[in-house]
Structures are given as structure tokens and as C-alpha cells.
Amino acid sequence: MFLAGLVGSTPTLTVKELYSSVILKIMFAVLNVVEAWNEISWADAIPFTLVLIGLYWVKVKIDTSAGIGRKKSRQLKKIIIDAIVEGHKQAHRDKNGSN
């Protein structure tokens, strides 16, 4: 639908022109979001912000229950342990080499 309007109205657009047109439309869409946020009243903004926070909390819960959070935590622990072990080995090599 979005690109159909671009391509359908001017079928002879070059890739560069099409890209520029898409970028401009995205920039205007972002500006509309900013305008909408600026126009929202406090009575509507507070519940909306709470809903966004709630949705993020649910996303984090889903990620952790699926193991995504745990997997990254295990990877980080492994990297830290490997670094400590390597540093310990290096310290012993330096100590034994200097004697």
C-alpha cells in the first residue's frame, strides 16, 4: 500500500528518487508522531505511558521465560570466568617466569 502509491503514481522513478521519497515519508511520519505526543493531554499521556511500561514488562517476562535473558546471562558469565582464568594463568606465568 505504501509503496504502491509511490510506484503507481510515477512508474519512472529511479531507485535514488524512490529511496529519497521513502525517506521523506518516513521523516514526516516521525514528525507526525512527535506532534501527536506534543498534542496529547496529561490525562491521556499518563495512562498511555503506563501501558507502554506494562507492555515492555510483559515483553521482558516473555523473553526471560523463553530463555533469551538466561542465555545471554550464561554467555556473559562464561566470558567473565574465561577472562578471570586467563588473567590468573597469565599472573602465574609472569610470577614463574620472573623467578
N, C-alpha and C positions, 0 to 999 in steps of 0.2 A: 504494500500500500504506500509506504513512504517513498520507496524508490520508483514505484510505478508512476507516481505523479511527476517525478523528475524526468524519467526516461520517456514517458508518454507525451509530455508536453514539448520536449525538444529532443528528438531522437538523434540529432547530430552532435551531441555534446562529446567533447573529448574526455579522456579519463581525468585529466587535470581539472577541467571545468566541473565535471561531475563530483570529484573529490572536494573541490572548493565549495560547491553548492551544499554538499552534505555537511561539511564542517560548519558553514554558516548556519544551517538549520539547527545543528546541534547546539551551537553557541546561543542562538535565540531561544532554544528550548531551555537551556540552563538559565538564561536571564529570566524567562517566564517563571521558573521555579523560585528564583530569588525574589522576584516581585510578589509571587504568591505568599512566600514566607513573610515578607515585609508587610503584606496586607492582612495577615491573619491576626485575629484579636487574641488577647491573653486568655480569654475564656475558652477559645478553641486550641490555642497553642499548647497549653499545659497538658490537656488530655492527649493531644497528638504526640507530644514528646514522650509521655508516659507509655503510650502504645509502642512507639519506636524502641524504647528501652526494653519493654516487655518482649517484643519480637526478637531483639538481639539476645536477650537472656534465654529464650527458647532455642534459638539457633546454637548458642554455646552448649546448652544441655544436650541437644541432639548430637552435636559434634563429639562431646565427651562420651556420650553413651555409645556412639558408633566406634569409638576408639581412636578418633583422629587426634584428640588432645593428648591421650595417653601415649600414642605412638611418637608424637613429637617430643613429649616429656622423656620417654625412654631414649630417644636419639640424643637429646641434649645431655642426659645423664651419662650415656656412653662416651660422648665426646669429652665431657669433663673428666671422667675417670681415666680415659686414654691419655689426656693431657697431664694429669697428675702422675700417672705411672711413668710416662715418658720423662717428665721432669725429675722424678725420683731416680730413674735409671741414669739420666744424664748427670745428676748430682753425685751418684756413686762412681760413675766413670771418671768424673773430674777429681773426686777425692782420691780414688785409687791411682789415677794417673799422675797426681802431683806428689805422691809419696815416693 
